[in-house]
Amino acid sequence: MALPGDKLSVELIKIRPDIPVLLCTGFSEAMSVEKAASLGIKGFLLKPIIMKDLAQKIREVLDACKI
């Protein structure tokens, strides 16, 4: 059974609440920064993704989680 990224993220966070999840999606109408945060997702990027933005967001998420 395949899960969309947001639902998979929620299930992962249930199992391990401290896991830093970064969600990347091309469906902006279905997901927003606010909705992602309300699900416990630590970072959010819209596709297409620029490597510089991805690297910066990974750093932000990891710094916020103290990993």
mmCIF file of the N, C-alpha and C atoms, coordinates in Angstrom:
data_MODEL
# 
_entry.id   MODEL 
# 
loop_
_atom_site.group_PDB 
_atom_site.id 
_atom_site.type_symbol 
_atom_site.label_atom_id 
_atom_site.label_alt_id 
_atom_site.label_comp_id 
_atom_site.label_asym_id 
_atom_site.label_entity_id 
_atom_site.label_seq_id 
_atom_site.pdbx_PDB_ins_code 
_atom_site.Cartn_x 
_atom_site.Cartn_y 
_atom_site.Cartn_z 
_atom_site.occupancy 
_atom_site.B_iso_or_equiv 
_atom_site.pdbx_formal_charge 
_atom_site.auth_seq_id 
_atom_site.auth_comp_id 
_atom_site.auth_asym_id 
_atom_site.auth_atom_id 
_atom_site.pdbx_PDB_model_num 
ATOM 1   N N  . MET A 1 1  ? 0.841  -1.181 0.000  1.00 0.00 ? 1  MET A N  1 
ATOM 2   C CA . MET A 1 1  ? 0.000  0.000  0.000  1.00 0.00 ? 1  MET A CA 1 
ATOM 3   C C  . MET A 1 1  ? 0.888  1.247  0.000  1.00 0.00 ? 1  MET A C  1 
ATOM 4   N N  . ALA A 1 2  ? 0.719  2.097  -0.975 1.00 0.00 ? 2  ALA A N  1 
ATOM 5   C CA . ALA A 1 2  ? 1.487  3.329  -1.073 1.00 0.00 ? 2  ALA A CA 1 
ATOM 6   C C  . ALA A 1 2  ? 0.791  4.443  -0.294 1.00 0.00 ? 2  ALA A C  1 
ATOM 7   N N  . LEU A 1 3  ? 1.599  5.266  0.350  1.00 0.00 ? 3  LEU A N  1 
ATOM 8   C CA . LEU A 1 3  ? 1.069  6.400  1.107  1.00 0.00 ? 3  LEU A CA 1 
ATOM 9   C C  . LEU A 1 3  ? 1.603  7.690  0.500  1.00 0.00 ? 3  LEU A C  1 
ATOM 10  N N  . PRO A 1 4  ? 0.773  8.717  0.416  1.00 0.00 ? 4  PRO A N  1 
ATOM 11  C CA . PRO A 1 4  ? 1.292  10.027 0.020  1.00 0.00 ? 4  PRO A CA 1 
ATOM 12  C C  . PRO A 1 4  ? 2.282  10.519 1.081  1.00 0.00 ? 4  PRO A C  1 
ATOM 13  N N  . GLY A 1 5  ? 3.166  11.416 0.698  1.00 0.00 ? 5  GLY A N  1 
ATOM 14  C CA . GLY A 1 5  ? 4.214  11.893 1.593  1.00 0.00 ? 5  GLY A CA 1 
ATOM 15  C C  . GLY A 1 5  ? 3.725  12.454 2.907  1.00 0.00 ? 5  GLY A C  1 
ATOM 16  N N  . ASP A 1 6  ? 2.623  13.194 2.890  1.00 0.00 ? 6  ASP A N  1 
ATOM 17  C CA . ASP A 1 6  ? 2.130  13.775 4.142  1.00 0.00 ? 6  ASP A CA 1 
ATOM 18  C C  . ASP A 1 6  ? 1.633  12.695 5.097  1.00 0.00 ? 6  ASP A C  1 
ATOM 19  N N  . LYS A 1 7  ? 0.953  11.701 4.565  1.00 0.00 ? 7  LYS A N  1 
ATOM 20  C CA . LYS A 1 7  ? 0.449  10.613 5.419  1.00 0.00 ? 7  LYS A CA 1 
ATOM 21  C C  . LYS A 1 7  ? 1.591  9.725  5.918  1.00 0.00 ? 7  LYS A C  1 
ATOM 22  N N  . LEU A 1 8  ? 2.570  9.474  5.074  1.00 0.00 ? 8  LEU A N  1 
ATOM 23  C CA . LEU A 1 8  ? 3.752  8.720  5.495  1.00 0.00 ? 8  LEU A CA 1 
ATOM 24  C C  . LEU A 1 8  ? 4.484  9.475  6.600  1.00 0.00 ? 8  LEU A C  1 
ATOM 25  N N  . SER A 1 9  ? 4.613  10.781 6.438  1.00 0.00 ? 9  SER A N  1 
ATOM 26  C CA . SER A 1 9  ? 5.280  11.599 7.458  1.00 0.00 ? 9  SER A CA 1 
ATOM 27  C C  . SER A 1 9  ? 4.580  11.497 8.801  1.00 0.00 ? 9  SER A C  1 
ATOM 28  N N  . VAL A 1 10 ? 3.253  11.568 8.796  1.00 0.00 ? 10 VAL A N  1 
ATOM 29  C CA . VAL A 1 10 ? 2.475  11.468 10.033 1.00 0.00 ? 10 VAL A CA 1 
ATOM 30  C C  . VAL A 1 10 ? 2.715  10.117 10.700 1.00 0.00 ? 10 VAL A C  1 
ATOM 31  N N  . GLU A 1 11 ? 2.731  9.047  9.922  1.00 0.00 ? 11 GLU A N  1 
ATOM 32  C CA . GLU A 1 11 ? 2.958  7.711  10.480 1.00 0.00 ? 11 GLU A CA 1 
ATOM 33  C C  . GLU A 1 11 ? 4.363  7.585  11.056 1.00 0.00 ? 11 GLU A C  1 
ATOM 34  N N  . LEU A 1 12 ? 5.366  8.132  10.360 1.00 0.00 ? 12 LEU A N  1 
ATOM 35  C CA . LEU A 1 12 ? 6.740  8.107  10.877 1.00 0.00 ? 12 LEU A CA 1 
ATOM 36  C C  . LEU A 1 12 ? 6.857  8.879  12.185 1.00 0.00 ? 12 LEU A C  1 
ATOM 37  N N  . ILE A 1 13 ? 6.202  10.032 12.239 1.00 0.00 ? 13 ILE A N  1 
ATOM 38  C CA . ILE A 1 13 ? 6.256  10.873 13.437 1.00 0.00 ? 13 ILE A CA 1 
ATOM 39  C C  . ILE A 1 13 ? 5.555  10.190 14.604 1.00 0.00 ? 13 ILE A C  1 
ATOM 40  N N  . LYS A 1 14 ? 4.504  9.406  14.337 1.00 0.00 ? 14 LYS A N  1 
ATOM 41  C CA . LYS A 1 14 ? 3.845  8.641  15.405 1.00 0.00 ? 14 LYS A CA 1 
ATOM 42  C C  . LYS A 1 14 ? 4.815  7.630  16.011 1.00 0.00 ? 14 LYS A C  1 
ATOM 43  N N  . ILE A 1 15 ? 5.603  6.998  15.155 1.00 0.00 ? 15 ILE A N  1 
ATOM 44  C CA . ILE A 1 15 ? 6.550  5.981  15.608 1.00 0.00 ? 15 ILE A CA 1 
ATOM 45  C C  . ILE A 1 15 ? 7.739  6.620  16.307 1.00 0.00 ? 15 ILE A C  1 
ATOM 46  N N  . ARG A 1 16 ? 8.221  7.717  15.736 1.00 0.00 ? 16 ARG A N  1 
ATOM 47  C CA . ARG A 1 16 ? 9.411  8.375  16.269 1.00 0.00 ? 16 ARG A CA 1 
ATOM 48  C C  . ARG A 1 16 ? 9.228  9.894  16.214 1.00 0.00 ? 16 ARG A C  1 
ATOM 49  N N  . PRO A 1 17 ? 8.653  10.469 17.253 1.00 0.00 ? 17 PRO A N  1 
ATOM 50  C CA . PRO A 1 17 ? 8.307  11.898 17.247 1.00 0.00 ? 17 PRO A CA 1 
ATOM 51  C C  . PRO A 1 17 ? 9.490  12.845 17.018 1.00 0.00 ? 17 PRO A C  1 
ATOM 52  N N  . ASP A 1 18 ? 10.699 12.393 17.301 1.00 0.00 ? 18 ASP A N  1 
ATOM 53  C CA . ASP A 1 18 ? 11.857 13.272 17.149 1.00 0.00 ? 18 ASP A CA 1 
ATOM 54  C C  . ASP A 1 18 ? 12.460 13.241 15.749 1.00 0.00 ? 18 ASP A C  1 
ATOM 55  N N  . ILE A 1 19 ? 11.897 12.463 14.828 1.00 0.00 ? 19 ILE A N  1 
ATOM 56  C CA . ILE A 1 19 ? 12.471 12.359 13.491 1.00 0.00 ? 19 ILE A CA 1 
ATOM 57  C C  . ILE A 1 19 ? 12.235 13.659 12.715 1.00 0.00 ? 19 ILE A C  1 
ATOM 58  N N  . PRO A 1 20 ? 13.280 14.230 12.141 1.00 0.00 ? 20 PRO A N  1 
ATOM 59  C CA . PRO A 1 20 ? 13.111 15.470 11.373 1.00 0.00 ? 20 PRO A CA 1 
ATOM 60  C C  . PRO A 1 20 ? 12.666 15.155 9.941  1.00 0.00 ? 20 PRO A C  1 
ATOM 61  N N  . VAL A 1 21 ? 11.432 15.477 9.617  1.00 0.00 ? 21 VAL A N  1 
ATOM 62  C CA . VAL A 1 21 ? 10.884 15.203 8.290  1.00 0.00 ? 21 VAL A CA 1 
ATOM 63  C C  . VAL A 1 21 ? 10.906 16.473 7.456  1.00 0.00 ? 21 VAL A C  1 
ATOM 64  N N  . LEU A 1 22 ? 11.420 16.340 6.225  1.00 0.00 ? 22 LEU A N  1 
ATOM 65  C CA . LEU A 1 22 ? 11.419 17.417 5.236  1.00 0.00 ? 22 LEU A CA 1 
ATOM 66  C C  . LEU A 1 22 ? 10.563 16.936 4.076  1.00 0.00 ? 22 LEU A C  1 
ATOM 67  N N  . LEU A 1 23 ? 9.443  17.591 3.827  1.00 0.00 ? 23 LEU A N  1 
ATOM 68  C CA . LEU A 1 23 ? 8.512  17.186 2.783  1.00 0.00 ? 23 LEU A CA 1 
ATOM 69  C C  . LEU A 1 23 ? 8.745  18.026 1.537  1.00 0.00 ? 23 LEU A C  1 
ATOM 70  N N  . CYS A 1 24 ? 8.882  17.352 0.402  1.00 0.00 ? 24 CYS A N  1 
ATOM 71  C CA . CYS A 1 24 ? 9.045  18.012 -0.891 1.00 0.00 ? 24 CYS A CA 1 
ATOM 72  C C  . CYS A 1 24 ? 7.876  17.592 -1.766 1.00 0.00 ? 24 CYS A C  1 
ATOM 73  N N  . THR A 1 25 ? 7.129  18.555 -2.277 1.00 0.00 ? 25 THR A N  1 
ATOM 74  C CA . THR A 1 25 ? 5.938  18.240 -3.058 1.00 0.00 ? 25 THR A CA 1 
ATOM 75  C C  . THR A 1 25 ? 5.768  19.199 -4.216 1.00 0.00 ? 25 THR A C  1 
ATOM 76  N N  . GLY A 1 26 ? 5.057  18.733 -5.219 1.00 0.00 ? 26 GLY A N  1 
ATOM 77  C CA . GLY A 1 26 ? 4.697  19.577 -6.343 1.00 0.00 ? 26 GLY A CA 1 
ATOM 78  C C  . GLY A 1 26 ? 3.241  19.990 -6.279 1.00 0.00 ? 26 GLY A C  1 
ATOM 79  N N  . PHE A 1 27 ? 2.527  19.536 -5.249 1.00 0.00 ? 27 PHE A N  1 
ATOM 80  C CA . PHE A 1 27 ? 1.102  19.793 -5.117 1.00 0.00 ? 27 PHE A CA 1 
ATOM 81  C C  . PHE A 1 27 ? 0.850  20.883 -4.082 1.00 0.00 ? 27 PHE A C  1 
ATOM 82  N N  . SER A 1 28 ? 1.061  22.126 -4.463 1.00 0.00 ? 28 SER A N  1 
ATOM 83  C CA . SER A 1 28 ? 0.944  23.228 -3.508 1.00 0.00 ? 28 SER A CA 1 
ATOM 84  C C  . SER A 1 28 ? -0.486 23.456 -3.043 1.00 0.00 ? 28 SER A C  1 
ATOM 85  N N  . GLU A 1 29 ? -1.477 23.077 -3.851 1.00 0.00 ? 29 GLU A N  1 
ATOM 86  C CA . GLU A 1 29 ? -2.862 23.295 -3.425 1.00 0.00 ? 29 GLU A CA 1 
ATOM 87  C C  . GLU A 1 29 ? -3.287 22.311 -2.339 1.00 0.00 ? 29 GLU A C  1 
ATOM 88  N N  . ALA A 1 30 ? -2.601 21.184 -2.241 1.00 0.00 ? 30 ALA A N  1 
ATOM 89  C CA . ALA A 1 30 ? -2.944 20.182 -1.235 1.00 0.00 ? 30 ALA A CA 1 
ATOM 90  C C  . ALA A 1 30 ? -2.152 20.349 0.064  1.00 0.00 ? 30 ALA A C  1 
ATOM 91  N N  . MET A 1 31 ? -1.039 21.081 0.021  1.00 0.00 ? 31 MET A N  1 
ATOM 92  C CA . MET A 1 31 ? -0.158 21.207 1.185  1.00 0.00 ? 31 MET A CA 1 
ATOM 93  C C  . MET A 1 31 ? 0.385  22.625 1.250  1.00 0.00 ? 31 MET A C  1 
ATOM 94  N N  . SER A 1 32 ? 0.540  23.105 2.463  1.00 0.00 ? 32 SER A N  1 
ATOM 95  C CA . SER A 1 32 ? 1.134  24.428 2.694  1.00 0.00 ? 32 SER A CA 1 
ATOM 96  C C  . SER A 1 32 ? 2.143  24.304 3.831  1.00 0.00 ? 32 SER A C  1 
ATOM 97  N N  . VAL A 1 33 ? 2.924  25.326 4.015  1.00 0.00 ? 33 VAL A N  1 
ATOM 98  C CA . VAL A 1 33 ? 3.889  25.351 5.118  1.00 0.00 ? 33 VAL A CA 1 
ATOM 99  C C  . VAL A 1 33 ? 3.149  25.188 6.444  1.00 0.00 ? 33 VAL A C  1 
ATOM 100 N N  . GLU A 1 34 ? 2.027  25.872 6.586  1.00 0.00 ? 34 GLU A N  1 
ATOM 101 C CA . GLU A 1 34 ? 1.254  25.812 7.824  1.00 0.00 ? 34 GLU A CA 1 
ATOM 102 C C  . GLU A 1 34 ? 0.687  24.420 8.068  1.00 0.00 ? 34 GLU A C  1 
ATOM 103 N N  . LYS A 1 35 ? 0.138  23.807 7.014  1.00 0.00 ? 35 LYS A N  1 
ATOM 104 C CA . LYS A 1 35 ? -0.428 22.465 7.172  1.00 0.00 ? 35 LYS A CA 1 
ATOM 105 C C  . LYS A 1 35 ? 0.676  21.463 7.505  1.00 0.00 ? 35 LYS A C  1 
ATOM 106 N N  . ALA A 1 36 ? 1.814  21.574 6.814  1.00 0.00 ? 36 ALA A N  1 
ATOM 107 C CA . ALA A 1 36 ? 2.941  20.676 7.085  1.00 0.00 ? 36 ALA A CA 1 
ATOM 108 C C  . ALA A 1 36 ? 3.371  20.805 8.553  1.00 0.00 ? 36 ALA A C  1 
ATOM 109 N N  . ALA A 1 37 ? 3.510  22.025 9.022  1.00 0.00 ? 37 ALA A N  1 
ATOM 110 C CA . ALA A 1 37 ? 3.916  22.250 10.418 1.00 0.00 ? 37 ALA A CA 1 
ATOM 111 C C  . ALA A 1 37 ? 2.895  21.666 11.391 1.00 0.00 ? 37 ALA A C  1 
ATOM 112 N N  . SER A 1 38 ? 1.613  21.785 11.065 1.00 0.00 ? 38 SER A N  1 
ATOM 113 C CA . SER A 1 38 ? 0.583  21.247 11.956 1.00 0.00 ? 38 SER A CA 1 
ATOM 114 C C  . SER A 1 38 ? 0.634  19.720 12.027 1.00 0.00 ? 38 SER A C  1 
ATOM 115 N N  . LEU A 1 39 ? 1.205  19.082 11.021 1.00 0.00 ? 39 LEU A N  1 
ATOM 116 C CA . LEU A 1 39 ? 1.363  17.624 11.005 1.00 0.00 ? 39 LEU A CA 1 
ATOM 117 C C  . LEU A 1 39 ? 2.646  17.167 11.690 1.00 0.00 ? 39 LEU A C  1 
ATOM 118 N N  . GLY A 1 40 ? 3.490  18.129 12.086 1.00 0.00 ? 40 GLY A N  1 
ATOM 119 C CA . GLY A 1 40 ? 4.751  17.780 12.741 1.00 0.00 ? 40 GLY A CA 1 
ATOM 120 C C  . GLY A 1 40 ? 5.923  17.726 11.786 1.00 0.00 ? 40 GLY A C  1 
ATOM 121 N N  . ILE A 1 41 ? 5.697  18.101 10.534 1.00 0.00 ? 41 ILE A N  1 
ATOM 122 C CA . ILE A 1 41 ? 6.754  18.114 9.520  1.00 0.00 ? 41 ILE A CA 1 
ATOM 123 C C  . ILE A 1 41 ? 7.625  19.337 9.769  1.00 0.00 ? 41 ILE A C  1 
ATOM 124 N N  . LYS A 1 42 ? 8.942  19.119 9.827  1.00 0.00 ? 42 LYS A N  1 
ATOM 125 C CA . LYS A 1 42 ? 9.877  20.181 10.213 1.00 0.00 ? 42 LYS A CA 1 
ATOM 126 C C  . LYS A 1 42 ? 10.271 21.109 9.082  1.00 0.00 ? 42 LYS A C  1 
ATOM 127 N N  . GLY A 1 43 ? 10.180 20.638 7.840  1.00 0.00 ? 43 GLY A N  1 
ATOM 128 C CA . GLY A 1 43 ? 10.565 21.461 6.704  1.00 0.00 ? 43 GLY A CA 1 
ATOM 129 C C  . GLY A 1 43 ? 9.694  21.146 5.504  1.00 0.00 ? 43 GLY A C  1 
ATOM 130 N N  . PHE A 1 44 ? 9.562  22.129 4.599  1.00 0.00 ? 44 PHE A N  1 
ATOM 131 C CA . PHE A 1 44 ? 8.660  21.996 3.465  1.00 0.00 ? 44 PHE A CA 1 
ATOM 132 C C  . PHE A 1 44 ? 9.257  22.731 2.275  1.00 0.00 ? 44 PHE A C  1 
ATOM 133 N N  . LEU A 1 45 ? 9.329  22.052 1.135  1.00 0.00 ? 45 LEU A N  1 
ATOM 134 C CA . LEU A 1 45 ? 9.795  22.657 -0.107 1.00 0.00 ? 45 LEU A CA 1 
ATOM 135 C C  . LEU A 1 45 ? 8.861  22.280 -1.241 1.00 0.00 ? 45 LEU A C  1 
ATOM 136 N N  . LEU A 1 46 ? 8.668  23.214 -2.170 1.00 0.00 ? 46 LEU A N  1 
ATOM 137 C CA . LEU A 1 46 ? 7.877  22.933 -3.360 1.00 0.00 ? 46 LEU A CA 1 
ATOM 138 C C  . LEU A 1 46 ? 8.795  22.561 -4.520 1.00 0.00 ? 46 LEU A C  1 
ATOM 139 N N  . LYS A 1 47 ? 8.360  21.592 -5.325 1.00 0.00 ? 47 LYS A N  1 
ATOM 140 C CA . LYS A 1 47 ? 9.078  21.216 -6.538 1.00 0.00 ? 47 LYS A CA 1 
ATOM 141 C C  . LYS A 1 47 ? 8.747  22.228 -7.615 1.00 0.00 ? 47 LYS A C  1 
ATOM 142 N N  . PRO A 1 48 ? 9.629  22.475 -8.555 1.00 0.00 ? 48 PRO A N  1 
ATOM 143 C CA . PRO A 1 48 ? 10.962 21.888 -8.706 1.00 0.00 ? 48 PRO A CA 1 
ATOM 144 C C  . PRO A 1 48 ? 11.912 22.433 -7.645 1.00 0.00 ? 48 PRO A C  1 
ATOM 145 N N  . ILE A 1 49 ? 12.817 21.598 -7.218 1.00 0.00 ? 49 ILE A N  1 
ATOM 146 C CA . ILE A 1 49 ? 13.719 21.938 -6.117 1.00 0.00 ? 49 ILE A CA 1 
ATOM 147 C C  . ILE A 1 49 ? 15.087 22.331 -6.646 1.00 0.00 ? 49 ILE A C  1 
ATOM 148 N N  . ILE A 1 50 ? 15.578 23.429 -6.139 1.00 0.00 ? 50 ILE A N  1 
ATOM 149 C CA . ILE A 1 50 ? 16.927 23.902 -6.455 1.00 0.00 ? 50 ILE A CA 1 
ATOM 150 C C  . ILE A 1 50 ? 17.851 23.368 -5.366 1.00 0.00 ? 50 ILE A C  1 
ATOM 151 N N  . MET A 1 51 ? 18.966 22.780 -5.764 1.00 0.00 ? 51 MET A N  1 
ATOM 152 C CA . MET A 1 51 ? 19.874 22.133 -4.808 1.00 0.00 ? 51 MET A CA 1 
ATOM 153 C C  . MET A 1 51 ? 20.292 23.064 -3.671 1.00 0.00 ? 51 MET A C  1 
ATOM 154 N N  . LYS A 1 52 ? 20.533 24.318 -3.976 1.00 0.00 ? 52 LYS A N  1 
ATOM 155 C CA . LYS A 1 52 ? 20.925 25.280 -2.944 1.00 0.00 ? 52 LYS A CA 1 
ATOM 156 C C  . LYS A 1 52 ? 19.820 25.417 -1.891 1.00 0.00 ? 52 LYS A C  1 
ATOM 157 N N  . ASP A 1 53 ? 18.571 25.482 -2.346 1.00 0.00 ? 53 ASP A N  1 
ATOM 158 C CA . ASP A 1 53 ? 17.432 25.588 -1.420 1.00 0.00 ? 53 ASP A CA 1 
ATOM 159 C C  . ASP A 1 53 ? 17.277 24.318 -0.591 1.00 0.00 ? 53 ASP A C  1 
ATOM 160 N N  . LEU A 1 54 ? 17.472 23.156 -1.231 1.00 0.00 ? 54 LEU A N  1 
ATOM 161 C CA . LEU A 1 54 ? 17.389 21.889 -0.514 1.00 0.00 ? 54 LEU A CA 1 
ATOM 162 C C  . LEU A 1 54 ? 18.460 21.809 0.564  1.00 0.00 ? 54 LEU A C  1 
ATOM 163 N N  . ALA A 1 55 ? 19.684 22.149 0.213  1.00 0.00 ? 55 ALA A N  1 
ATOM 164 C CA . ALA A 1 55 ? 20.784 22.104 1.180  1.00 0.00 ? 55 ALA A CA 1 
ATOM 165 C C  . ALA A 1 55 ? 20.511 23.043 2.358  1.00 0.00 ? 55 ALA A C  1 
ATOM 166 N N  . GLN A 1 56 ? 20.022 24.237 2.059  1.00 0.00 ? 56 GLN A N  1 
ATOM 167 C CA . GLN A 1 56 ? 19.724 25.213 3.111  1.00 0.00 ? 56 GLN A CA 1 
ATOM 168 C C  . GLN A 1 56 ? 18.605 24.705 4.020  1.00 0.00 ? 56 GLN A C  1 
ATOM 169 N N  . LYS A 1 57 ? 17.558 24.123 3.439  1.00 0.00 ? 57 LYS A N  1 
ATOM 170 C CA . LYS A 1 57 ? 16.437 23.635 4.236  1.00 0.00 ? 57 LYS A CA 1 
ATOM 171 C C  . LYS A 1 57 ? 16.851 22.443 5.096  1.00 0.00 ? 57 LYS A C  1 
ATOM 172 N N  . ILE A 1 58 ? 17.683 21.554 4.567  1.00 0.00 ? 58 ILE A N  1 
ATOM 173 C CA . ILE A 1 58 ? 18.193 20.427 5.357  1.00 0.00 ? 58 ILE A CA 1 
ATOM 174 C C  . ILE A 1 58 ? 18.969 20.960 6.560  1.00 0.00 ? 58 ILE A C  1 
ATOM 175 N N  . ARG A 1 59 ? 19.812 21.948 6.333  1.00 0.00 ? 59 ARG A N  1 
ATOM 176 C CA . ARG A 1 59 ? 20.591 22.537 7.422  1.00 0.00 ? 59 ARG A CA 1 
ATOM 177 C C  . ARG A 1 59 ? 19.669 23.140 8.470  1.00 0.00 ? 59 ARG A C  1 
ATOM 178 N N  . GLU A 1 60 ? 18.640 23.886 8.033  1.00 0.00 ? 60 GLU A N  1 
ATOM 179 C CA . GLU A 1 60 ? 17.696 24.502 8.963  1.00 0.00 ? 60 GLU A CA 1 
ATOM 180 C C  . GLU A 1 60 ? 16.983 23.451 9.808  1.00 0.00 ? 60 GLU A C  1 
ATOM 181 N N  . VAL A 1 61 ? 16.511 22.393 9.161  1.00 0.00 ? 61 VAL A N  1 
ATOM 182 C CA . VAL A 1 61 ? 15.781 21.335 9.865  1.00 0.00 ? 61 VAL A CA 1 
ATOM 183 C C  . VAL A 1 61 ? 16.691 20.645 10.885 1.00 0.00 ? 61 VAL A C  1 
ATOM 184 N N  . LEU A 1 62 ? 17.907 20.306 10.482 1.00 0.00 ? 62 LEU A N  1 
ATOM 185 C CA . LEU A 1 62 ? 18.822 19.639 11.387 1.00 0.00 ? 62 LEU A CA 1 
ATOM 186 C C  . LEU A 1 62 ? 19.232 20.550 12.545 1.00 0.00 ? 62 LEU A C  1 
ATOM 187 N N  . ASP A 1 63 ? 19.479 21.819 12.251 1.00 0.00 ? 63 ASP A N  1 
ATOM 188 C CA . ASP A 1 63 ? 19.837 22.757 13.320 1.00 0.00 ? 63 ASP A CA 1 
ATOM 189 C C  . ASP A 1 63 ? 18.698 22.914 14.325 1.00 0.00 ? 63 ASP A C  1 
ATOM 190 N N  . ALA A 1 64 ? 17.469 22.943 13.827 1.00 0.00 ? 64 ALA A N  1 
ATOM 191 C CA . ALA A 1 64 ? 16.312 23.093 14.713 1.00 0.00 ? 64 ALA A CA 1 
ATOM 192 C C  . ALA A 1 64 ? 16.108 21.857 15.589 1.00 0.00 ? 64 ALA A C  1 
ATOM 193 N N  . CYS A 1 65 ? 16.534 20.695 15.087 1.00 0.00 ? 65 CYS A N  1 
ATOM 194 C CA . CYS A 1 65 ? 16.338 19.453 15.828 1.00 0.00 ? 65 CYS A CA 1 
ATOM 195 C C  . CYS A 1 65 ? 17.537 19.110 16.696 1.00 0.00 ? 65 CYS A C  1 
ATOM 196 N N  . LYS A 1 66 ? 18.585 19.878 16.618 1.00 0.00 ? 66 LYS A N  1 
ATOM 197 C CA . LYS A 1 66 ? 19.797 19.644 17.416 1.00 0.00 ? 66 LYS A CA 1 
ATOM 198 C C  . LYS A 1 66 ? 20.407 18.270 17.160 1.00 0.00 ? 66 LYS A C  1 
ATOM 199 N N  . ILE A 1 67 ? 20.388 17.842 15.889 1.00 0.00 ? 67 ILE A N  1 
ATOM 200 C CA . ILE A 1 67 ? 20.976 16.534 15.545 1.00 0.00 ? 67 ILE A CA 1 
ATOM 201 C C  . ILE A 1 67 ? 22.391 16.730 15.058 1.00 0.00 ? 67 ILE A C  1 
# 
